Amino acid sequence: MRRVLSILVLIVTVSCVADCGAPDAQRPQPRTGPGQDTAENRPEMPVEPKAPQTVKEGDVWIPPMPSMESIAPSPGWVTSGPDVPPMPITLLRLPRTNISRAKFPAIDFHVHARGLQTSEAYESLIRLMDSIGMGAIVNLNGGTGEDLDAALRAGEPYRDRVANFITFSAEGINEPGWSERFAAEMERAFKAGARGMKVAKTLGQGAKNPDGTFIQADDPRLDPIWAMAAKYDRPVMIHTSDSIGRFYPIGPKNERYEAGLWRRPGDTEGNLYRTGPPHEVIEKARENMHRKHPKTRFVNAHMAMLYYDPQKLAHLLDTYPNADVEISATVQDLGRAPRMWRDFILEYQDRILFGTDGNPNRNADDFWTPHWRYLETYDEYFYHPAQVRTEGGSPGHGRWNISGVGLPDSVLRKVYYENALRHLPSLRPSIEKQLAARGSR
């Protein structure tokens, strides 16, 4: 483990910064006149909610989620425009672990590698993987039909490094016989070499019934789909629900707005407050799906989108043995509470998989390395692997920094590759070969 145990650099030169020791004439003077910083002019600042009277002094309690009304902007509010302030550069002199490759050959269970239909595309991807210490990836964009066949043909020589999944499609779900047709396509795909299936968040907040209601994961038409995955013992990588901020009103109190979403006038893309089902409806349907299909192995993407509520996530894992989770696109949130989530990962170390939601075009320094830094070190206050960057460079899903959880090697191995190998046992020889080559077997 790459924990920073001590700061080896001794600061021997003490320098005065800002106005330290400066004559009074050179010091910044208090503002006066209109707009001066007075108690009357300061905006109301949020405060920590008070514990109920039933909570004893020193006891721990969990505040409820904020109400929709508390997040909603004032009447007549309009967006300030597309500009998002750039992330400030920290002036803290903090220790940093020199890290560029994963400590062990990680299996990234969440990669979008569209266009893997030629040997050149695979070779380029393998070079990237080797440079960052990635042992293998799951390509969730295998597609269906001819697209999947092309990916599998071109990928045959690389089956030890790339696992192609069939991609679920709800197209035609309202037509008679859809369940049987898609289940048959799944069976054909599995026999041809697809290692599992990816289900996107279209299920739950996109696909609709003829009456306009949203089709949820526990819909009876999906029962043959989940059963087919169980028949061939293939994992279902499923993304249901969404970032919790998307279910709240758009406004400056919504942290996703502050991070850069919905800043253009009239932009509501991806916001579900008025147009989508409540997240509780999606979450309940997901639980029903797990309950109805105990023999189907589900890997819930993005920590089941419950990164905001570890108690809910613990309930899901405790209740349904067929539920696993992966961490992609949640590191920016988990890293805000590193001690709590470190304890959680240690507690559920056999149920958590590594994932990034990355693609072959992502930059190593600002995307891949922060994942290694988060999991392997105790580094503090560093840039997280942003899924989206605003025009000014700020991370669009969280305009903040994070700290690492410094997992012990035994747990790091599970998160990086051992848990994934339970779902993808055919990758084991490749991972063991890479471990031996690194001398870390």
Buried (B, 14 or more C-beta within 10 A) or exposed (E): BBEBEEEEEEEEEEEEEEEEEEEEEEEEEEEEEEEEEEEEEEEEEEEEEEBEEEEEEEEEEEEEBEEEEEBBBEEEEEBEEEEBEEBEEEEEEEBEBEBEBBBBBBBBBBBBBBEBBBEEBBEBBBEBBBEBBBBBBBBBBBBBEEBBBBBBEBBEEBBBBBBBBBBBBBEEBEEEEBBEEBBEBBBBBBEEBBBBBBBBBBBBBEBEEEEEEBBBBBBEBBBBBBBBBBBBEBBBBBBBBBBBBBBBBBBEBBBBBBBBBBBEEEEEEBBBBEEBBEBEBBBBBBBBBBEBBEEBBBBBBBBBBBBBBBEBBBEBBEEBEBBBBBBBBBBBBBBBBBEEBBEBBBEBBEBBBBBBBBBBEBEEEBBBBBBBBBBBBBBBEBBBBBBEBBEEEBBBBBBBBBBBBBBEEEBBBBBBBBBBBBBBEEBBEBBBBBBEEBEEE
